[in-house]
Amino acid sequence: MIAQLRSELFKLRTTRATVTVLLWMLGLILLVVLLHVFALNANDLRKASNQPKVYGWGTSIGALFAALLGAISVTGEIRTGMIRPTLLATPNRALVIAAKVCAAAQAGVLVGLVAEALVSGIASAGLGARGIHITLTAGDFVQMLAGGAAAAALWAVIGTGVGAIVKNQVGAVVGLCVWLLLIESILIGDAPSAAKFTPGASAGALAGMIQNASAGGLLAPALGALLLIGYAAIATTAGLIAAERRDIN
């Protein structure tokens, strides 16, 4: 298991897709946060209830790109055919998926930390430049960084499971983007009582904020963590079953 985990971590460090994902994440953070900080009305941004929605983009973007990294770690090998030598070296498919899950979770922690730190820095600098007082406390920032990193790690596990289930890289990437950026936003707007139990909102509960929900609409951090762990366990189990039952073309 240790040798396989090292192999998966090496792949993540040296694969071009990892760099591409991180660059896209950086670009999206710059675009979204700057637009919200400088385009929104200053009086609206001064409200304590609105600022977490700006900073909450770090949670959503970190979770999304951690999930994409996890999905690509599986689907990228399937698409290029590199999964064949991987399985020849380690015929135990469950071991391969387990190693990919562990590697993705570790990478997800870093992705979450980077996303939260970038959003915090850019948003704070932008609000300061506009003379807007930041209402978030030091505790809020600590929870955002620690919770956002944990949520991204769990979403990386979910993404790995989705990749193993779907196999098709485009399908997995599009599906994750549509769920986090579209479906969950619709649910939060139309069915907030149910939406707070979704995986994305659970990530927001861990970090204490998310861009499309007020803090009062989120679960307690502990409950959000339990839910997200449950979702990650389900995705991993389903991915293991799919990997064991399907043939590699």
MIZA-267436 format. One record per residue: x, y, z of N, C-alpha, C in turn. Coordinates in steps of 0.02 Angstrom, whole numbers. Layout:
<rs>
<<X, Y, Z>, <X, Y, Z>, <X, Y, Z>>
...
</rs>
This chain:
<rs>
<<41, -60, 0>, <0, 0, 0>, <43, 63, 0>>
<<97, 62, 39>, <140, 122, 44>, <174, 136, -23>>
<<198, 83, -56>, <230, 92, -121>, <180, 118, -172>>
<<119, 91, -171>, <68, 115, -218>, <49, 187, -204>>
<<45, 205, -139>, <29, 274, -121>, <83, 322, -144>>
<<145, 302, -136>, <200, 344, -160>, <196, 353, -236>>
<<178, 299, -270>, <172, 304, -343>, <117, 353, -363>>
<<60, 350, -328>, <5, 396, -344>, <22, 468, -327>>
<<57, 478, -272>, <79, 546, -255>, <128, 573, -306>>
<<172, 529, -330>, <220, 550, -382>, <184, 570, -446>>
<<133, 531, -464>, <94, 548, -524>, <61, 617, -517>>
<<33, 630, -458>, <0, 695, -448>, <50, 752, -451>>
<<110, 741, -425>, <160, 794, -425>, <187, 808, -495>>
<<190, 757, -537>, <225, 765, -601>, <179, 767, -662>>
<<115, 756, -652>, <68, 756, -709>, <50, 828, -729>>
<<50, 840, -794>, <33, 907, -819>, <-37, 928, -800>>
<<-82, 880, -795>, <-152, 896, -778>, <-157, 930, -709>>
<<-114, 910, -663>, <-115, 940, -596>, <-99, 1014, -600>>
<<-47, 1031, -638>, <-29, 1102, -646>, <-85, 1140, -681>>
<<-115, 1109, -731>, <-170, 1142, -768>, <-228, 1156, -722>>
<<-247, 1107, -680>, <-302, 1116, -633>, <-288, 1174, -585>>
<<-227, 1177, -558>, <-209, 1229, -511>, <-209, 1298, -544>>
<<-186, 1301, -605>, <-186, 1366, -641>, <-257, 1389, -655>>
<<-301, 1343, -674>, <-371, 1361, -685>, <-403, 1384, -620>>
<<-385, 1352, -565>, <-412, 1372, -500>, <-389, 1443, -482>>
<<-326, 1456, -493>, <-299, 1524, -479>, <-335, 1576, -521>>
<<-344, 1562, -586>, <-379, 1609, -629>, <-450, 1621, -609>>
<<-486, 1568, -590>, <-556, 1574, -570>, <-562, 1614, -505>>
<<-516, 1602, -458>, <-518, 1639, -395>, <-507, 1713, -408>>
<<-458, 1730, -448>, <-445, 1800, -463>, <-506, 1833, -495>>
<<-536, 1799, -544>, <-593, 1827, -580>, <-653, 1837, -534>>
<<-672, 1784, -499>, <-733, 1785, -459>, <-727, 1833, -400>>
<<-671, 1829, -363>, <-664, 1870, -303>, <-658, 1944, -321>>
<<-618, 1960, -371>, <-611, 2030, -391>, <-677, 2059, -416>>
<<-714, 2019, -453>, <-779, 2042, -477>, <-826, 2057, -418>>
<<-828, 2014, -369>, <-872, 2024, -312>, <-849, 2082, -269>>
<<-785, 2089, -259>, <-759, 2141, -215>, <-767, 2210, -246>>
<<-755, 2216, -311>, <-754, 2282, -342>, <-817, 2299, -381>>
<<-858, 2250, -396>, <-919, 2264, -434>, <-981, 2272, -390>>
<<-981, 2241, -332>, <-1039, 2246, -288>, <-1041, 2314, -252>>
<<-1101, 2333, -232>, <-1110, 2396, -197>, <-1073, 2395, -130>>
<<-1038, 2450, -114>, <-998, 2453, -53>, <-1041, 2445, 10>>
<<-1101, 2473, 9>, <-1145, 2467, 67>, <-1167, 2394, 79>>
<<-1176, 2357, 25>, <-1192, 2287, 32>, <-1134, 2247, 61>>
<<-1073, 2265, 39>, <-1014, 2229, 62>, <-998, 2245, 135>>
<<-1022, 2301, 160>, <-1010, 2317, 230>, <-1052, 2276, 278>>
<<-1105, 2244, 252>, <-1149, 2204, 295>, <-1113, 2139, 316>>
<<-1117, 2125, 380>, <-1083, 2066, 406>, <-1110, 2001, 375>>
<<-1173, 2003, 353>, <-1203, 1943, 325>, <-1180, 1929, 253>>
<<-1153, 1980, 219>, <-1133, 1972, 149>, <-1059, 1954, 141>>
<<-1018, 1977, 186>, <-946, 1964, 178>, <-928, 1889, 177>>
<<-960, 1847, 220>, <-945, 1775, 215>, <-960, 1745, 147>>
<<-1008, 1774, 111>, <-1024, 1748, 45>, <-968, 1762, -5>>
<<-932, 1817, 6>, <-874, 1832, -37>, <-816, 1785, -19>>
<<-801, 1781, 46>, <-747, 1738, 68>, <-764, 1664, 57>>
<<-829, 1648, 56>, <-850, 1579, 48>, <-834, 1549, -20>>
<<-814, 1591, -68>, <-793, 1563, -133>, <-732, 1518, -125>>
<<-691, 1531, -74>, <-634, 1488, -63>, <-654, 1416, -49>>
<<-708, 1408, -11>, <-733, 1341, 5>, <-759, 1306, -58>>
<<-801, 1341, -96>, <-830, 1310, -156>, <-778, 1294, -209>>
<<-733, 1342, -222>, <-682, 1332, -273>, <-632, 1279, -252>>
<<-612, 1280, -188>, <-566, 1229, -164>, <-596, 1160, -169>>
<<-659, 1153, -149>, <-693, 1088, -153>, <-699, 1065, -225>>
<<-717, 1110, -270>, <-726, 1092, -340>, <-661, 1067, -371>>
<<-608, 1105, -362>, <-545, 1087, -396>, <-511, 1028, -362>>
<<-522, 1018, -298>, <-497, 958, -266>, <-534, 897, -294>>
<<-600, 903, -304>, <-639, 849, -333>, <-616, 835, -405>>
<<-603, 887, -443>, <-580, 878, -512>, <-513, 842, -513>>
<<-469, 861, -467>, <-403, 829, -464>, <-411, 754, -448>>
<<-456, 738, -402>, <-468, 668, -385>, <-497, 630, -444>>
<<-545, 660, -479>, <-576, 626, -536>, <-526, 615, -592>>
<<-486, 665, -605>, <-437, 661, -660>, <-383, 609, -645>>
<<-368, 599, -580>, <-317, 549, -563>, <-337, 479, -585>>
<<-402, 468, -591>, <-426, 403, -615>, <-441, 405, -690>>
<<-482, 454, -710>, <-503, 456, -780>, <-446, 472, -828>>
<<-396, 510, -804>, <-339, 526, -847>, <-300, 464, -866>>
<<-291, 419, -818>, <-256, 357, -833>, <-297, 312, -879>>
<<-362, 312, -869>, <-405, 271, -912>, <-404, 298, -983>>
<<-408, 365, -989>, <-410, 397, -1056>, <-346, 384, -1095>>
<<-288, 388, -1061>, <-224, 381, -1096>, <-201, 308, -1100>>
<<-235, 263, -1065>, <-214, 194, -1065>, <-161, 178, -1013>>
<<-140, 228, -974>, <-89, 216, -923>, <-114, 173, -865>>
<<-180, 163, -862>, <-207, 120, -810>, <-185, 47, -820>>
<<-169, 28, -882>, <-149, -41, -894>, <-84, -59, -858>>
<<-29, -20, -868>, <31, -36, -830>, <22, -30, -754>>
<<-21, 15, -734>, <-34, 22, -662>, <-64, -42, -634>>
<<-112, -70, -670>, <-145, -132, -647>, <-102, -194, -658>>
<<-57, -191, -707>, <-10, -246, -716>, <39, -249, -657>>
<<60, -189, -635>, <106, -186, -577>, <70, -203, -512>>
<<6, -182, -508>, <-34, -195, -447>, <-102, -221, -469>>
<<-108, -286, -478>, <-172, -315, -503>, <-231, -304, -455>>
<<-217, -291, -392>, <-271, -280, -344>, <-301, -211, -356>>
<<-359, -210, -389>, <-390, -146, -407>, <-413, -107, -346>>
<<-436, -141, -295>, <-457, -107, -235>, <-398, -69, -203>>
<<-339, -100, -206>, <-279, -67, -179>, <-261, -5, -219>>
<<-268, -10, -285>, <-254, 48, -328>, <-301, 106, -313>>
<<-366, 91, -309>, <-415, 144, -295>, <-403, 173, -226>>
<<-389, 130, -177>, <-376, 153, -109>, <-316, 200, -107>>
<<-264, 183, -145>, <-205, 226, -147>, <-221, 292, -181>>
<<-261, 290, -234>, <-280, 352, -268>, <-322, 396, -222>>
<<-366, 365, -182>, <-408, 402, -135>, <-364, 437, -83>>
<<-316, 400, -55>, <-272, 430, -4>, <-229, 486, -33>>
<<-203, 475, -93>, <-162, 527, -125>, <-203, 589, -141>>
<<-264, 577, -166>, <-308, 634, -183>, <-326, 673, -120>>
<<-338, 638, -65>, <-355, 672, -2>, <-298, 717, 21>>
<<-236, 692, 16>, <-179, 733, 35>, <-172, 794, -10>>
<<-181, 782, -75>, <-178, 839, -122>, <-235, 887, -109>>
<<-294, 861, -90>, <-351, 903, -77>, <-340, 951, -19>>
<<-304, 928, 32>, <-288, 973, 88>, <-249, 1034, 64>>
<<-200, 1022, 21>, <-159, 1078, -5>, <-201, 1123, -51>>
<<-243, 1092, -93>, <-286, 1131, -137>, <-333, 1175, -97>>
<<-363, 1146, -45>, <-409, 1185, -3>, <-374, 1242, 33>>
<<-315, 1229, 60>, <-277, 1281, 94>, <-259, 1338, 46>>
<<-235, 1319, -13>, <-216, 1370, -62>, <-276, 1411, -83>>
<<-332, 1378, -97>, <-392, 1414, -118>, <-417, 1462, -63>>
<<-420, 1438, -2>, <-445, 1480, 53>, <-396, 1538, 66>>
<<-331, 1524, 64>, <-282, 1577, 77>, <-284, 1630, 22>>
<<-290, 1608, -41>, <-293, 1657, -96>, <-355, 1700, -92>>
<<-413, 1668, -80>, <-475, 1707, -74>, <-471, 1755, -15>>
<<-444, 1732, 41>, <-438, 1775, 100>, <-394, 1835, 85>>
<<-337, 1822, 54>, <-291, 1877, 40>, <-318, 1926, -11>>
<<-346, 1900, -65>, <-371, 1945, -119>, <-431, 1984, -94>>
<<-478, 1950, -61>, <-538, 1984, -37>, <-521, 2036, 16>>
<<-477, 2019, 62>, <-458, 2066, 114>, <-423, 2127, 85>>
<<-379, 2116, 37>, <-345, 2172, 5>, <-393, 2216, -34>>
<<-440, 2184, -69>, <-489, 2222, -108>, <-536, 2262, -64>>
<<-561, 2231, -11>, <-606, 2267, 35>, <-569, 2325, 69>>
<<-506, 2312, 87>, <-466, 2365, 118>, <-455, 2423, 70>>
<<-443, 2407, 6>, <-433, 2460, -43>, <-495, 2503, -52>>
<<-553, 2474, -41>, <-616, 2512, -47>, <-637, 2544, 20>>
<<-596, 2535, 70>, <-611, 2565, 135>, <-667, 2530, 172>>
<<-677, 2466, 159>, <-731, 2428, 190>, <-703, 2388, 249>>
<<-733, 2396, 307>, <-710, 2361, 366>, <-728, 2287, 361>>
<<-680, 2244, 376>, <-691, 2171, 374>, <-720, 2149, 440>>
<<-779, 2118, 437>, <-815, 2098, 497>, <-796, 2029, 522>>
<<-762, 1990, 481>, <-742, 1923, 502>, <-690, 1926, 558>>
<<-695, 1879, 605>, <-647, 1877, 661>, <-590, 1829, 644>>
<<-539, 1830, 687>, <-482, 1784, 678>, <-506, 1712, 680>>
<<-555, 1698, 724>, <-583, 1630, 728>, <-617, 1610, 663>>
<<-650, 1657, 631>, <-682, 1643, 567>, <-631, 1622, 514>>
<<-575, 1658, 513>, <-523, 1642, 464>, <-490, 1575, 479>>
<<-480, 1560, 543>, <-451, 1495, 562>, <-496, 1438, 540>>
<<-562, 1445, 554>, <-609, 1393, 534>, <-612, 1387, 458>>
<<-609, 1445, 424>, <-612, 1444, 352>, <-553, 1405, 322>>
<<-493, 1418, 349>, <-434, 1384, 323>, <-433, 1310, 340>>
<<-444, 1294, 404>, <-442, 1225, 426>, <-501, 1185, 398>>
<<-561, 1213, 405>, <-620, 1179, 380>, <-620, 1173, 304>>
<<-597, 1225, 270>, <-594, 1223, 198>, <-545, 1170, 173>>
<<-489, 1163, 208>, <-440, 1111, 189>, <-468, 1041, 199>>
<<-502, 1031, 256>, <-533, 966, 270>, <-588, 950, 220>>
<<-629, 1001, 204>, <-683, 991, 156>, <-656, 974, 87>>
<<-602, 1008, 67>, <-572, 995, 1>, <-543, 924, -2>>
<<-514, 902, 54>, <-487, 833, 56>, <-543, 782, 45>>
<<-599, 793, 79>, <-655, 747, 72>, <-686, 751, 2>>
<<-688, 811, -26>, <-714, 818, -94>, <-667, 786, -145>>
<<-602, 786, -131>, <-554, 751, -175>, <-569, 676, -174>>
<<-587, 650, -116>, <-606, 579, -111>, <-670, 566, -151>>
<<-719, 612, -145>, <-781, 605, -183>, <-765, 606, -258>>
<<-723, 652, -279>, <-705, 657, -349>, <-671, 594, -375>>
<<-628, 564, -334>, <-596, 501, -353>, <-647, 446, -363>>
<<-695, 442, -317>, <-747, 392, -323>, <-789, 403, -386>>
<<-806, 466, -399>, <-845, 482, -459>, <-806, 463, -522>>
<<-741, 477, -522>, <-700, 459, -580>, <-699, 385, -592>>
<<-695, 346, -538>, <-694, 273, -545>, <-761, 246, -569>>
<<-815, 280, -550>, <-882, 258, -571>, <-895, 276, -644>>
<<-881, 339, -662>, <-899, 365, -728>, <-849, 342, -781>>
<<-784, 341, -764>, <-729, 322, -809>, <-714, 375, -862>>
<<-765, 406, -890>, <-755, 455, -943>, <-735, 522, -911>>
<<-678, 550, -933>, <-651, 610, -901>, <-697, 670, -910>>
<<-721, 681, -971>, <-765, 738, -983>, <-829, 732, -943>>
<<-857, 672, -941>, <-919, 662, -903>, <-910, 675, -829>>
<<-854, 652, -801>, <-841, 661, -730>, <-831, 735, -713>>
<<-791, 769, -754>, <-776, 840, -742>, <-839, 882, -749>>
<<-876, 872, -803>, <-938, 910, -814>, <-988, 896, -758>>
<<-994, 834, -739>, <-1042, 816, -687>, <-1026, 850, -621>>
<<-964, 850, -601>, <-944, 883, -539>, <-955, 958, -542>>
<<-939, 989, -599>, <-948, 1061, -606>, <-1023, 1079, -604>>
<<-1063, 1041, -639>, <-1135, 1055, -641>, <-1165, 1047, -571>>
<<-1144, 995, -535>, <-1173, 984, -468>, <-1155, 1042, -421>>
<<-1091, 1058, -416>, <-1069, 1108, -367>, <-1088, 1179, -386>>
<<-1083, 1195, -450>, <-1094, 1265, -471>, <-1166, 1280, -490>>
<<-1204, 1229, -510>, <-1272, 1242, -534>, <-1325, 1210, -490>>
<<-1323, 1144, -484>, <-1378, 1109, -449>, <-1383, 1130, -376>>
<<-1326, 1133, -342>, <-1329, 1151, -271>, <-1352, 1224, -262>>
<<-1332, 1267, -307>, <-1356, 1337, -304>, <-1431, 1341, -312>>
<<-1458, 1301, -358>, <-1530, 1300, -369>, <-1565, 1273, -306>>
<<-1538, 1220, -277>, <-1569, 1190, -218>, <-1568, 1239, -159>>
<<-1513, 1275, -151>, <-1508, 1323, -96>, <-1559, 1379, -105>>
<<-1571, 1398, -167>, <-1620, 1450, -180>, <-1692, 1427, -174>>
<<-1705, 1365, -197>, <-1774, 1340, -200>, <-1794, 1296, -141>>
<<-1746, 1260, -113>, <-1761, 1214, -58>, <-1706, 1216, -5>>
<<-1698, 1274, 28>, <-1642, 1282, 75>, <-1642, 1233, 133>>
<<-1701, 1211, 155>, <-1704, 1164, 211>, <-1674, 1097, 194>>
<<-1679, 1077, 131>, <-1649, 1014, 108>, <-1578, 1024, 82>>
<<-1565, 1084, 54>, <-1500, 1096, 22>, <-1443, 1095, 72>>
<<-1457, 1112, 135>, <-1402, 1114, 184>, <-1373, 1045, 199>>
<<-1407, 993, 176>, <-1381, 925, 186>, <-1342, 900, 125>>
<<-1334, 941, 74>, <-1297, 920, 15>, <-1222, 921, 28>>
<<-1182, 888, -15>, <-1110, 886, -4>, <-1076, 955, -4>>
<<-1098, 999, -50>, <-1068, 1065, -54>, <-1083, 1106, 8>>
<<-1146, 1106, 30>, <-1165, 1142, 90>, <-1131, 1112, 152>>
<<-1120, 1047, 152>, <-1084, 1016, 207>, <-1012, 1041, 211>>
<<-982, 1052, 152>, <-915, 1083, 150>, <-917, 1153, 179>>
<<-970, 1190, 162>, <-979, 1257, 190>, <-987, 1257, 265>>
<<-1022, 1206, 291>, <-1030, 1200, 363>, <-963, 1189, 397>>
<<-920, 1149, 366>, <-853, 1137, 394>, <-812, 1201, 396>>
<<-814, 1240, 342>, <-775, 1301, 337>, <-809, 1360, 370>>
<<-873, 1353, 385>, <-910, 1408, 417>, <-939, 1457, 368>>
<<-929, 1447, 303>, <-956, 1493, 253>, <-951, 1462, 183>>
<<-997, 1483, 141>, <-996, 1463, 71>, <-1030, 1519, 32>>
<<-1014, 1525, -32>, <-1033, 1585, -69>, <-1108, 1593, -81>>
<<-1146, 1538, -81>, <-1216, 1543, -100>, <-1264, 1528, -42>>
<<-1241, 1533, 20>, <-1285, 1521, 77>, <-1263, 1563, 136>>
<<-1310, 1586, 175>, <-1294, 1623, 236>, <-1271, 1574, 290>>
<<-1234, 1599, 338>, <-1208, 1556, 391>, <-1266, 1522, 429>>
<<-1323, 1557, 435>, <-1380, 1529, 469>, <-1412, 1472, 432>>
<<-1397, 1466, 368>, <-1426, 1412, 327>, <-1382, 1351, 323>>
<<-1326, 1350, 361>, <-1280, 1294, 361>, <-1288, 1252, 424>>
<<-1268, 1190, 419>, <-1269, 1146, 477>, <-1212, 1163, 524>>
<<-1213, 1134, 584>, <-1157, 1140, 629>, <-1096, 1106, 599>>
<<-1036, 1132, 612>, <-975, 1104, 581>, <-968, 1028, 592>>
<<-983, 1004, 652>, <-975, 933, 666>, <-1022, 891, 623>>
<<-1085, 914, 617>, <-1133, 877, 577>, <-1114, 880, 503>>
<<-1091, 939, 480>, <-1068, 945, 411>, <-1010, 898, 397>>
<<-964, 891, 445>, <-907, 846, 436>, <-930, 773, 430>>
<<-977, 754, 474>, <-1003, 685, 472>, <-1038, 670, 406>>
<<-1077, 718, 382>, <-1112, 708, 319>, <-1062, 701, 261>>
<<-1012, 745, 260>, <-964, 744, 206>, <-923, 680, 208>>
<<-906, 657, 267>, <-871, 593, 274>, <-914, 536, 246>>
<<-979, 540, 261>, <-1025, 489, 235>, <-1029, 490, 159>>
<<-1033, 550, 130>, <-1034, 555, 57>, <-969, 527, 27>>
<<-913, 543, 58>, <-848, 519, 34>, <-844, 443, 38>>
<<-870, 415, 92>, <-869, 342, 101>, <-913, 308, 48>>
<<-971, 337, 34>, <-1016, 309, -17>, <-983, 312, -86>>
<<-953, 369, -102>, <-920, 376, -168>, <-862, 328, -175>>
<<-823, 320, -121>, <-766, 274, -123>, <-789, 202, -132>>
<<-839, 182, -94>, <-865, 114, -98>, <-893, 99, -168>>
<<-932, 147, -194>, <-959, 138, -262>, <-903, 135, -314>>
<<-851, 176, -305>, <-795, 175, -351>, <-757, 110, -349>>
<<-748, 82, -288>, <-714, 18, -281>, <-753, -38, -315>>
<<-819, -38, -305>, <-862, -89, -336>, <-858, -83, -413>>
<<-862, -21, -437>, <-859, -11, -510>, <-792, -34, -539>>
<<-738, -19, -504>, <-672, -37, -528>, <-663, -113, -529>>
<<-692, -147, -481>, <-686, -220, -477>, <-726, -255, -531>>
<<-783, -227, -550>, <-830, -261, -594>, <-819, -245, -668>>
<<-788, -188, -683>, <-782, -167, -752>, <-716, -189, -782>>
<<-718, -203, -846>, <-657, -220, -883>, <-624, -156, -906>>
<<-558, -158, -912>, <-521, -101, -939>, <-510, -112, -1013>>
<<-533, -63, -1053>, <-526, -71, -1126>, <-455, -56, -1148>>
</rs>
